[in-house]
């Protein structure tokens, strides 16, 4: 019957999609950023990036991460035990964690940066962990804009991403341009001071001058290195 042939065709199509979606088994496992667990890719196509869950698949030489109806497409390459994800023009290198179940490797000796971040009682650490933090700049003359987003995680790592949009006019009209960037590193709060690393430019933890104020609506504003950050919408 025709419906049987059609059903059989769908079954083969689904089987082919499943076999190609998770084809690169070298991706399966746990991956660390600066020695701390960062990315988990499971065999069944699920995964986590810190506390955020997603589904994943391989499309050509790109890793597609999907969550809440949105998808991020990241070019990738594997060299031995190193997974490199391309975030815009910024490569993010992750190290494979061997022989450890999901969530293992999170504990460090007491007093280490990750331990202090995860168990911090400092108000600054609690504030950083409470939300992602964003900044937005807009040039009224050129129409160019820049958006930056920082997310701090309780295991002592952070990730950052940015997008710049430009507009230029010429004989052929207005031309729009877009530039994405991203990266990450480690962080800790010690005696009320924020320490961060941003490899490869700054591999060691360095203090960052941070102050906190509140806007007219009572929401906190973080001032760091001359830039203001508010909770991301």
Residue frames relative to the residue before (quaternion, step in Angstrom):
aa qw qx qy qz dx dy dz
X 1.0000 0.0000 0.0000 0.0000 0.00 0.00 0.00
X 0.6231 -0.5797 0.3687 0.3738 3.57 -1.14 0.63
X 0.6601 0.5158 -0.3311 0.4342 3.60 0.94 -0.84
X 0.6183 0.5359 -0.3477 0.4580 3.58 1.11 -0.62
X 0.6445 0.5079 -0.3181 0.4748 3.58 1.01 -0.82
X 0.6488 0.5193 -0.3111 0.4610 3.56 0.99 -0.87
X 0.6547 0.5115 -0.3114 0.4613 3.59 0.94 -0.92
X 0.6423 0.5245 -0.3210 0.4574 3.56 0.99 -0.86
X 0.6392 0.5325 -0.3221 0.4517 3.56 1.02 -0.81
X 0.6517 0.5066 -0.3129 0.4697 3.58 1.00 -0.84
X 0.6292 0.5382 -0.3395 0.4463 3.59 0.99 -0.78
X 0.6683 0.4855 -0.3033 0.4751 3.58 0.93 -0.87
X 0.6396 0.5304 -0.3291 0.4487 3.58 1.01 -0.81
X 0.6630 0.4942 -0.3013 0.4748 3.57 0.98 -0.88
X 0.6397 0.5235 -0.3278 0.4575 3.57 0.98 -0.79
X 0.6574 0.5018 -0.3105 0.4687 3.58 0.98 -0.84
X 0.6418 0.5204 -0.3253 0.4598 3.58 0.99 -0.84
X 0.6597 0.5090 -0.3104 0.4575 3.57 0.95 -0.88
X 0.6813 0.4990 -0.3044 0.4406 3.59 0.93 -0.86
X 0.7023 0.4367 -0.2795 0.4878 3.61 1.09 -0.63
X 0.5942 0.6003 -0.3776 0.3795 3.61 1.09 -0.68
X 0.7995 0.2343 -0.1267 0.5384 3.57 0.89 -0.87
X 0.2016 0.8500 -0.4744 0.1090 3.58 1.24 0.52
X 0.7347 0.4083 -0.2449 0.4832 3.60 0.88 -0.86
X 0.1606 -0.8312 0.5286 0.0625 3.57 0.12 1.32
X 0.5143 0.6381 -0.4248 0.3846 3.59 1.22 -0.22
X 0.6097 0.5613 -0.3498 0.4368 3.59 1.22 -0.39
X 0.5733 0.6193 -0.3791 0.3796 3.58 1.13 -0.63
X 0.5974 0.5575 -0.4278 0.3863 3.56 -0.91 0.94
X 0.5690 -0.5692 0.4691 0.3636 3.52 -1.33 -0.33
X 0.1253 -0.7957 0.5922 0.0242 3.54 -1.02 0.90
X 0.2355 -0.8011 0.5434 0.0867 3.55 -0.90 0.99
X 0.2165 -0.7279 0.6362 0.1359 3.52 -1.27 0.64
X 0.8352 -0.0679 -0.0091 0.5457 3.56 -0.60 1.19
X 0.7428 -0.4383 0.2205 0.4555 3.58 0.95 0.92
X 0.6833 0.4500 -0.2860 0.4989 3.60 1.25 -0.08
X 0.5627 -0.6044 0.4313 0.3633 3.66 -0.94 0.82
X 0.0708 -0.8336 0.5469 -0.0311 3.55 -0.77 1.05
X 0.8175 0.0589 0.0358 0.5717 3.58 0.80 -1.08
X 0.0698 -0.7757 0.6266 0.0285 3.59 -0.99 0.91
X 0.0581 -0.7790 0.6243 -0.0008 3.57 -0.86 1.05
X 0.1917 -0.8137 0.5437 0.0741 3.58 -0.45 1.23
X 0.6505 -0.5468 0.3734 0.3720 3.55 -1.26 0.50
X 0.6965 0.4936 -0.2814 0.4381 3.58 1.06 -0.71
X 0.6111 -0.5922 0.3425 0.3981 3.58 1.26 0.20
X 0.5733 0.5262 -0.4051 0.4799 3.57 1.24 0.37
X 0.0364 0.8080 -0.5877 0.0217 3.55 -1.23 0.28
X 0.2424 -0.7460 0.5966 0.1697 3.54 -1.34 0.05
X 0.1400 -0.7169 0.6755 0.1003 3.50 -1.26 0.64
X 0.7535 -0.1845 0.0442 0.6294 3.53 0.16 1.38
X 0.8213 -0.2174 0.1499 0.5057 3.62 -0.70 -0.95
X 0.6005 0.5810 -0.3529 0.4210 3.58 1.27 -0.09
X 0.2443 -0.7787 0.5655 0.1190 3.58 -0.77 1.10
X 0.0317 0.7880 -0.6134 0.0417 3.54 -1.17 0.64
X 0.3440 -0.6542 0.5982 0.3097 3.54 -1.36 -0.09
X 0.1432 -0.8082 0.5681 0.0606 3.55 -1.12 0.61
X 0.0133 0.7634 -0.6458 -0.0020 3.50 -1.34 0.44
X 0.4190 -0.6778 0.5439 0.2629 3.53 -1.31 0.31
X 0.0172 -0.7756 0.6308 -0.0136 3.53 -0.96 0.92
X 0.7952 -0.1046 0.0197 0.5969 3.55 -0.09 1.31
X 0.7403 -0.3289 0.2708 0.5201 3.55 -0.68 -1.11
X 0.5790 0.5581 -0.3856 0.4523 3.57 1.16 0.64
X 0.3311 -0.6997 0.6019 0.1962 3.53 -1.27 0.60
X 0.1544 -0.8023 0.5740 0.0552 3.57 -0.65 1.14
X 0.0926 -0.7879 0.6087 0.0124 3.58 -0.62 1.19
X 0.0673 -0.8215 0.5661 -0.0114 3.58 -0.68 1.12
X 0.1529 0.7691 -0.6075 0.1267 3.55 -0.99 0.91
X 0.8604 0.0530 -0.0548 0.5039 3.56 -0.91 0.97
X 0.7153 -0.4562 0.2589 0.4618 3.57 1.05 0.66
X 0.6658 0.4503 -0.3000 0.5137 3.58 1.29 -0.13
X 0.1687 -0.7914 0.5829 0.0738 3.56 -1.12 0.68
X 0.1800 -0.7420 0.6367 0.1083 3.54 -1.14 0.79
X 0.1638 -0.7887 0.5894 0.0615 3.57 -0.79 1.05
X 0.0163 -0.8277 0.5571 -0.0653 3.55 -0.46 1.27
X 0.3652 -0.6903 0.5747 0.2446 3.61 -0.71 0.99
X 0.0195 -0.8152 0.5786 -0.0154 3.58 -0.99 0.77
X 0.0239 -0.7544 0.6521 0.0711 3.51 -1.42 0.22
X 0.2338 -0.7599 0.5939 0.1230 3.54 -1.19 0.67
X 0.0055 -0.7731 0.6335 -0.0305 3.53 -0.92 1.00
X 0.8081 -0.1164 0.0377 0.5761 3.57 -0.11 1.28
X 0.7957 -0.2452 0.2219 0.5074 3.56 -0.66 -1.14
X 0.6039 0.5474 -0.3485 0.4627 3.57 1.26 0.35
X 0.1404 -0.7598 0.6326 0.0523 3.55 -0.90 1.05
X 0.0991 -0.7998 0.5914 0.0284 3.57 -0.69 1.09
X 0.1368 -0.7729 0.6181 0.0429 3.54 -0.76 1.15
X 0.2974 -0.7602 0.5517 0.1713 3.57 -0.91 0.88
X 0.0729 -0.7917 0.6066 -0.0042 3.58 -0.47 1.26
X 0.7765 -0.1384 0.0557 0.6122 3.56 0.06 1.27
X 0.7628 -0.2701 0.2289 0.5411 3.58 -0.62 -1.14
X 0.6073 0.5653 -0.3396 0.4430 3.58 1.30 -0.01
X 0.2405 -0.7611 0.5807 0.1603 3.62 -0.73 0.99
X 0.1597 -0.7716 0.6109 0.0774 3.58 -0.95 0.93
X 0.1658 -0.8183 0.5477 0.0534 3.59 -0.47 1.22
X 0.0916 -0.7898 0.6065 0.0023 3.55 -0.86 1.08
X 0.3147 -0.7454 0.5631 0.1679 3.56 -1.09 0.79
X 0.4662 -0.6747 0.4925 0.2913 3.57 -0.97 0.86
X 0.2682 -0.7212 0.6163 0.1675 3.56 -1.12 0.80
X 0.1907 -0.8265 0.5240 0.0775 3.59 -0.44 1.19
X 0.8778 0.1609 -0.0945 0.4412 3.54 -1.17 0.73
X 0.6284 0.5103 -0.3605 0.4633 3.60 1.11 0.52
X 0.4402 -0.6819 0.5055 0.2927 3.61 -0.91 0.81
X 0.6953 -0.4594 0.3375 0.4377 3.55 -1.29 0.31
X 0.7860 0.2878 -0.2453 0.4891 3.52 -0.96 0.98
X 0.5555 0.6006 -0.4133 0.3998 3.61 1.18 -0.25
X 0.7415 0.4188 -0.2976 0.4315 3.51 -1.26 0.42
X 0.5104 0.6713 -0.4188 0.3370 3.57 1.23 0.03
X 0.6993 0.4791 -0.2851 0.4475 3.57 1.10 -0.55
X 0.0959 -0.7786 0.6196 0.0272 3.50 -0.97 0.93
X 0.6821 -0.4532 0.3566 0.4496 3.52 -1.27 0.17
X 0.5864 -0.5981 0.4088 0.3625 3.55 -1.00 0.81
X 0.7463 0.3736 -0.2911 0.4677 3.52 -1.01 0.89
X 0.5466 0.6015 -0.4119 0.4121 3.61 1.22 -0.19
X 0.6862 -0.5001 0.3244 0.4169 3.58 -1.21 0.42
X 0.6741 0.4923 -0.3251 0.4445 3.62 0.86 -0.87
X 0.6355 0.5322 -0.3287 0.4526 3.59 1.01 -0.81
X 0.6724 0.4931 -0.3050 0.4602 3.57 0.91 -0.85
X 0.6512 0.5056 -0.3282 0.4611 3.58 1.02 -0.74
X 0.6908 0.4994 -0.2906 0.4346 3.58 0.89 -0.95
X 0.7938 0.2880 -0.1355 0.5182 3.61 0.99 -0.81
X 0.3082 0.8027 -0.4747 0.1881 3.53 1.25 0.32
X 0.1849 -0.7507 0.6235 0.1164 3.52 -1.11 0.80
X 0.4440 0.7001 -0.4476 0.3352 3.55 1.32 -0.06
X 0.5299 -0.6553 0.4282 0.3262 3.64 -0.85 0.87
X 0.6264 0.5381 -0.3492 0.4430 3.59 1.02 -0.71
X 0.6550 0.5002 -0.3133 0.4718 3.60 0.93 -0.86
X 0.6515 0.5117 -0.3195 0.4600 3.59 0.94 -0.83
X 0.6421 0.5198 -0.3200 0.4638 3.57 1.04 -0.76
X 0.6580 0.5144 -0.3118 0.4531 3.60 0.92 -0.89
X 0.6994 0.4751 -0.2635 0.4644 3.58 1.01 -0.81
X 0.5898 0.6389 -0.3521 0.3464 3.57 1.18 -0.49
X 0.8129 0.0289 0.0345 0.5807 3.60 1.14 -0.47
X 0.4783 -0.5556 0.5560 0.3916 3.52 -1.38 0.03
X 0.2685 -0.7850 0.5471 0.1113 3.57 -1.10 0.74
X 0.0785 -0.8255 0.5583 -0.0259 3.54 -0.79 1.09
X 0.1095 -0.7491 0.6468 0.0924 3.50 -1.34 0.44
X 0.1008 -0.7953 0.5972 0.0265 3.57 -1.07 0.75
X 0.0471 -0.7833 0.6198 0.0016 3.54 -0.93 0.97
X 0.0440 -0.7996 0.5989 -0.0111 3.56 -1.00 0.87
X 0.2388 -0.7626 0.5897 0.1172 3.55 -0.91 0.99
X 0.3374 -0.7810 0.4900 0.1900 3.60 -0.37 1.22
X 0.6338 0.5479 -0.3328 0.4329 3.58 1.13 -0.58
X 0.7994 0.2933 -0.1347 0.5067 3.58 0.80 -1.05
X 0.4233 -0.7039 0.4659 0.3289 3.58 1.18 -0.49
X 0.4726 0.6754 -0.4411 0.3549 3.59 1.28 0.04
X 0.0643 -0.7938 0.6045 0.0197 3.56 -1.13 0.70
X 0.1379 -0.7709 0.6181 0.0682 3.53 -1.25 0.59
X 0.0649 -0.7855 0.6154 0.0084 3.57 -0.91 0.98
X 0.0443 -0.7894 0.6123 -0.0038 3.58 -0.93 0.94
X 0.0785 -0.8016 0.5926 0.0077 3.58 -1.02 0.87
X 0.0806 -0.7786 0.6219 0.0219 3.57 -0.93 0.99
X 0.0599 -0.7726 0.6317 0.0212 3.57 -1.05 0.87
X 0.1766 -0.7873 0.5867 0.0690 3.58 -0.72 1.13
X 0.1899 -0.7972 0.5688 0.0702 3.58 -0.93 0.98
X 0.6081 -0.6285 0.3667 0.3174 3.54 -1.14 0.75
X 0.6449 0.5143 -0.3479 0.4457 3.64 1.17 -0.20
X 0.6386 -0.5732 0.3190 0.4022 3.57 1.25 0.29
X 0.6182 0.4829 -0.3826 0.4882 3.59 1.16 0.48
X 0.1187 -0.7675 0.6216 0.1026 3.54 -1.30 0.31
X 0.1970 -0.7445 0.6199 0.1507 3.53 -1.30 0.36
X 0.0760 -0.7886 0.6083 0.0481 3.55 -1.15 0.59
X 0.0415 -0.7775 0.6274 0.0065 3.52 -1.17 0.68
X 0.0725 -0.8056 0.5876 0.0211 3.54 -1.18 0.55
X 0.0864 -0.7768 0.6208 0.0614 3.53 -1.24 0.48
X 0.0904 -0.7816 0.6161 0.0377 3.54 -0.94 0.95
X 0.0912 -0.7895 0.6062 0.0298 3.57 -0.94 0.91
X 0.0704 -0.8060 0.5875 -0.0127 3.55 -0.83 1.06
X 0.1416 -0.7662 0.6220 0.0778 3.52 -1.28 0.51
X 0.0079 0.7919 -0.6100 0.0287 3.56 -0.92 0.91
X 0.2671 -0.7722 0.5621 0.1280 3.55 -1.05 0.83
X 0.0678 0.7915 -0.6032 0.0708 3.54 -1.07 0.78
X 0.7866 -0.3339 0.2328 0.4643 3.51 -1.28 -0.28
X 0.7234 0.4120 -0.2397 0.4996 3.57 1.22 -0.49
X 0.6976 -0.4514 0.2694 0.4869 3.56 1.24 0.33
X 0.6862 -0.4644 0.3659 0.4239 3.55 -1.29 -0.38
X 0.1480 -0.7869 0.5971 0.0492 3.54 -0.88 1.03
X 0.2211 -0.7804 0.5745 0.1095 3.57 -0.82 1.04
X 0.0899 -0.7853 0.6111 0.0420 3.55 -1.12 0.74
X 0.1166 -0.7979 0.5897 0.0448 3.55 -1.15 0.61
X 0.0480 -0.7957 0.6036 -0.0108 3.56 -0.99 0.89
X 0.1203 -0.7974 0.5902 0.0378 3.58 -0.76 1.09
X 0.0171 -0.7825 0.6225 -0.0002 3.56 -1.15 0.65
X 0.0436 0.8046 -0.5914 0.0309 3.56 -1.25 0.31
X 0.1026 0.7879 -0.6028 0.0734 3.53 -1.28 0.28
X 0.1548 -0.7815 0.5942 0.1102 3.55 -1.18 -0.49
X 0.0009 0.7931 -0.6091 0.0023 3.52 -1.32 -0.03
X 0.5864 -0.5527 0.4510 0.3839 3.55 -1.25 -0.52
X 0.0637 -0.7927 0.6052 0.0365 3.55 -1.25 0.48
X 0.0516 0.7668 -0.6396 0.0162 3.54 -1.32 0.38
X 0.2728 -0.7214 0.6077 0.1896 3.53 -1.25 0.49
X 0.0143 0.7968 -0.6010 0.0616 3.58 -0.72 1.11
X 0.8449 -0.0819 0.0092 0.5285 3.54 -0.65 1.17
X 0.7400 -0.4354 0.2247 0.4609 3.54 0.96 0.90
X 0.6447 0.4953 -0.3256 0.4827 3.60 1.27 0.01
X 0.3641 -0.7164 0.5560 0.2124 3.56 -1.09 0.78
X 0.0909 -0.7673 0.6341 0.0295 3.56 -0.92 1.03
X 0.0116 0.8047 -0.5923 0.0394 3.58 -0.90 0.95
X 0.1705 -0.7206 0.6541 0.1544 3.53 -1.35 0.38
X 0.0567 -0.7839 0.6177 0.0277 3.58 -1.18 0.59
X 0.1032 -0.8282 0.5498 0.0344 3.57 0.32 1.29
X 0.5915 -0.1524 -0.7831 -0.1167 1.50 -2.26 1.13
X 0.5044 0.6799 -0.4258 0.3194 3.62 1.20 -0.30
X 0.7987 0.0739 -0.0062 0.5971 3.60 0.98 -0.88
X 0.0911 -0.8546 0.5092 0.0459 3.61 0.27 1.22
X 0.7055 0.4355 -0.2617 0.4942 3.60 1.14 -0.54
X 0.5648 -0.6019 0.4495 0.3416 3.54 -1.19 0.62
X 0.0174 -0.7970 0.6026 -0.0367 3.57 -0.82 1.06
X 0.5238 -0.6409 0.4496 0.3358 3.62 -1.05 0.69
X 0.1515 -0.7684 0.6180 0.0687 3.55 -1.15 0.75
X 0.4142 -0.7185 0.5020 0.2452 3.56 -0.81 0.99
X 0.0554 0.8075 -0.5782 0.1027 3.57 -0.54 1.21
X 0.0067 0.7563 -0.6541 -0.0035 3.53 -1.08 0.83
X 0.2403 -0.7684 0.5809 0.1199 3.56 -1.21 0.57
X 0.0043 -0.7658 0.6430 -0.0113 3.56 -0.96 0.96
X 0.3466 -0.7096 0.5584 0.2541 3.57 -1.27 -0.09
X 0.4346 -0.6951 0.5061 0.2681 3.55 -1.05 0.77
X 0.7584 -0.4055 0.2571 0.4409 3.57 -1.30 -0.02
X 0.6800 0.4658 -0.2833 0.4903 3.58 1.25 -0.42
X 0.5831 -0.6170 0.3523 0.3940 3.57 1.30 0.04
X 0.5214 0.6390 -0.4216 0.3770 3.61 1.25 0.05
X 0.5118 -0.6732 0.4356 0.3083 3.61 -0.97 0.80
X 0.1342 -0.7459 0.6487 0.0692 3.54 -1.19 0.73
X 0.2165 -0.7788 0.5787 0.1086 3.58 -0.77 1.05
X 0.1533 -0.7700 0.6157 0.0665 3.56 -0.87 1.04
X 0.1081 0.7945 -0.5850 0.1220 3.59 -0.60 1.17
X 0.8476 -0.0716 0.0080 0.5257 3.55 -0.74 1.11
X 0.7395 -0.4471 0.2262 0.4495 3.56 0.93 0.93
X 0.6545 0.4722 -0.3108 0.5021 3.61 1.29 0.14
X 0.3055 -0.7518 0.5593 0.1695 3.58 -1.03 0.85
X 0.0982 -0.7876 0.6079 0.0220 3.56 -0.98 0.96
X 0.1060 -0.7701 0.6274 0.0457 3.54 -1.03 0.90
X 0.6486 -0.4976 0.3786 0.4340 3.58 -1.24 0.32
X 0.4904 -0.6825 0.4639 0.2802 3.57 -0.96 0.94
X 0.3649 -0.7217 0.5476 0.2150 3.58 -1.03 0.76
